[in-house]
Amino acid sequence: MAVAAAIACVAILLPFAYLVVRVAEDGGIAVGAIITTRSAVLLARTLAFGAVVTGGAILVGVPLAWITTRTNLAGRRVWTIVHALPLAIPTYVAAYAFLGAYAPRGLVYTLGRLIAPIAQLPDLTGFFGAAFVLTCATYPYVFLATRASLIRLDPSFEEAARGLGLSPGAVFRRVIVPWTRPAIASGALIVALYAISDFGAVALLRVDTFSRAIYLQYQASFDRAAAAALALVLAGLAMAVVELDARTRTRARYFRIGSGASRPGGAASLGRWQVPAQMLLGAVALFSLGIPLAVLAYWAITAIRFQADFGRLLTASVGSLQAASLTAIVATLAAAPIAIVSARSSGRFGALIERTSYLGYALPGIVVALSLVFFAANYAFWLYQSLGLLVFAYTIRHLPQAVGTLRAVILQVNPHTEEAARSLGRSAVGAWRDVVLPVVWPGIWTGAALVFLTTMKELPATLLLSPTGYRTLAVLTWQAASEGFFAEAAIPAFILVVASIPPLAILLRGESSGRPVGE
């Protein structure tokens, strides 16, 4: 298992090898690009932006996960799908949609005028506007990871707390949050890495961060060394974020010692808070999903009136589904040994393996893609412009989503159950397959769903690595939107959302098929 984890992490380090080679080609230019006042300002702004977005995602995602799993909320399953769907909307599409909605005579402006006279809406561009859009797009990472962990939590802990007279709010603060800390941390880590590496939304909303600077440097192809140097700084920032996450974790156990409850826990009654809870879920869904979809629907209807190319859309849909499905399978298989080693090993090797797995997610997609182009052109030409190379790039980018959720649920499994199985004659693989695997299914399904959803909207790697003639919905959306054809971009963007519903339904079915982890 350790060997498999090490092999997966070596593959992840390929983009960094490419950056080192580029920087070594012209060290003077690289150092000059780093040691500037502008680089210091970019670093501070990127750190602040990542912190604001991550904090917002936690404040939104954790309460929603608790409400949809541990209360008698009406329509919990529907609300779960609704609050996972924002992951299917590319951030650059969400930014376009919000800019259109907030424009004069836009959706938000028009609805606001119906409520009260409005001369001008607050400017959505800038630091806080971009942070708001990114929070709306990324809180599902925390929501889904926390939800999968809550489903596995032994209900006897909450019952004991309620039996001692604690209110539902106190149970949430003193039982739920401490015991779901690994899941919350894994989701927050993904959000932080996503925020510091995102380009589309921050560029459209006029926020100058490291990722935008890297893209601009790569566009000036004569200065690749400076771009590589900035990318290495971003990678260092990602390593610092991962290290901070590791240092803030406790050494607490997240499994029950002794026999657990093989039954679902009783749902906390919301009582008079039923309506406020529904209003909260509806308000979050309005901004994260309702407004973008309403704008996309308007643009899509406009495009259909002008005879959209449905044959091209079908080809792109098949291409997106094929690439996303293969990546979800490969990433989940690659994540398993990494998650097992990092969760079960208390030494430096396990920590190093886990931290390395997150690094590919912090680099902009164009850096990962260019590194693999360099690798294929020089060492494996038979892979160049193949679907396999594209899936490899996707896996490097989105592996942390599978690792984080799977590791969180493995931490909730008592390792003594594996030891007991092995003492009865099971092999290590057999014990994991028969004892642990049925328990961690929710984490596997959640990780695979997250990889699938985010791969569907991946853009830079697709543009550079896809085989000749290979189209995806993300590429069609970007090509139309970048040329100002918002109506034409709306149809493939809308299909992205619709195509995300089946895997989310499978995710929910997989969540309900497991059993609590206290056994």
PyMOL commands that set and color helices and strands:
alter all, ss='L'
color gray80, all
select helices_A, chain A and resi 2-12+14-25+27-34+37-70+76-88+91-102+107-115+127-152+155-163+168-179+181-197+200-204+210-219+221-248+271-305+310-344+348-357+359-362+365-379+381-383+387-410+415-423+428-456+460-465+473-482+486-499+501-511
alter helices_A, ss='H'
color red, helices_A
deselect
rebuild
show_as cartoon
